[in-house]
Every structure is written in structure tokens, then in C-alpha cells.
């Protein structure tokens, strides 16, 4: 059984804006990009400037999100190493 959740354009804008800003996109660019993304319009209906803004914002979001995931993964690995080393204290 399929279930579709309706999300208004305004809510989509808020979600996109929050995510973009969270990962380092400037407030001004995030507002514009969020509006473009939430509209769901195909590239053919957007201006070259709108396409550029959306691509730059999404690229910045993608790179910073991947960076964040990588750092979290490293921290998790270091935590597990530290926990395992607690079981084997060094003789000093």
C-alpha cells in the first residue's frame, strides 16, 4: 500500500533552507535556492542565474554534508579504539 505525504511548498522551502544553512550556505543564497528547489520547476523554466544559484548552494551543501559525515565517522572510529584500548592498559 502506497502512502503519499503532502508537504506544502512553504514547508519544503523551510526544510531546504534549514538544511542549506546547516551545512554552510549563506543565508541569502539559501533563501533563493530553497525557493527554487521547493518550487519543483524544471531547469527549462528557470533563469541561468537561478540555475547557477541552486547548483552552487547544492554543491556547497553536498560537500559540507560529506565532510560532516566523514568527521563523525572518524570520531566514532576513535571512540571505539579508545574504548577497546581501555581493556588493555599499558604498563608504565
C-alpha positions as CSV (number, residue, x, y, z in Angstrom):
1,X,0.0,0.0,0.0
2,X,1.4,3.4,-1.0
3,X,1.0,6.4,1.2
4,X,1.8,9.9,0.0
5,X,2.5,12.6,2.4
6,X,1.5,16.1,1.3
7,X,4.1,18.8,2.1
8,X,3.3,22.4,1.2
9,X,5.7,24.4,-0.9
10,X,6.2,26.7,2.2
11,X,7.2,23.7,4.3
12,X,9.5,22.4,1.6
13,X,11.2,25.9,1.5
14,X,11.7,25.8,5.2
15,X,13.2,22.3,5.1
16,X,15.5,23.1,2.2
17,X,16.5,26.5,3.8
18,X,17.3,24.8,7.2
19,X,19.5,22.1,5.5
20,X,21.3,24.5,3.3
21,X,22.2,26.9,6.2
22,X,23.1,24.0,8.5
23,X,25.8,23.0,6.0
24,X,27.3,26.4,5.4
25,X,25.3,28.0,2.6
26,X,24.9,31.8,3.2
27,X,21.5,32.9,4.4
28,X,20.9,35.0,1.3
29,X,21.8,32.2,-1.2
30,X,19.9,29.6,0.9
31,X,16.7,31.6,0.8
32,X,16.8,31.9,-3.0
33,X,17.9,28.3,-3.5
34,X,15.3,26.9,-1.1
35,X,12.6,28.8,-3.0
36,X,13.9,27.4,-6.4
37,X,14.2,23.8,-5.1
38,X,10.8,23.8,-3.4
39,X,9.1,25.1,-6.5
40,X,9.9,21.9,-8.3
41,X,10.3,23.8,-11.6
42,X,12.4,22.1,-14.3
43,X,15.6,23.9,-15.4
44,X,13.9,25.0,-18.6
45,X,11.7,27.3,-16.7
46,X,14.5,28.8,-14.6
47,X,16.8,31.6,-15.5
48,X,20.5,31.0,-15.9
49,X,21.1,32.9,-12.6
50,X,18.6,30.7,-10.7
51,X,20.2,27.6,-12.0
52,X,23.6,28.8,-11.0
53,X,22.5,29.8,-7.5
54,X,20.7,26.4,-7.0
55,X,23.7,24.5,-8.3
56,X,26.2,26.4,-6.1
57,X,24.0,26.0,-3.0
58,X,23.5,22.3,-3.6
59,X,27.2,21.8,-4.3
60,X,28.2,23.6,-1.1
61,X,25.6,21.6,0.9
62,X,26.8,18.3,-0.6
63,X,30.5,18.9,0.1
64,X,29.9,20.1,3.7
65,X,27.5,17.2,4.4
66,X,30.0,14.7,3.2
67,X,32.7,16.4,5.3
68,X,30.5,16.3,8.3
69,X,29.7,12.6,7.8
70,X,33.5,11.8,7.4
71,X,34.3,13.7,10.6
72,X,31.6,11.9,12.5
73,X,32.8,8.6,11.2
74,X,36.4,9.4,12.3
75,X,35.1,10.3,15.8
76,X,33.2,7.1,16.0
77,X,36.2,5.1,15.0
78,X,38.4,6.9,17.5
79,X,35.8,6.3,20.2
80,X,35.8,2.6,19.5
81,X,39.6,2.5,19.5
82,X,39.7,4.3,22.8
83,X,37.1,2.0,24.4
84,X,39.0,-1.1,23.2
85,X,42.3,0.2,24.5
86,X,40.8,0.7,27.9
87,X,40.6,-3.1,28.1
88,X,44.4,-3.3,27.6
89,X,46.1,-0.8,29.9
90,X,49.8,-0.1,29.1
91,X,52.4,-0.9,31.8
92,X,54.0,2.3,32.9
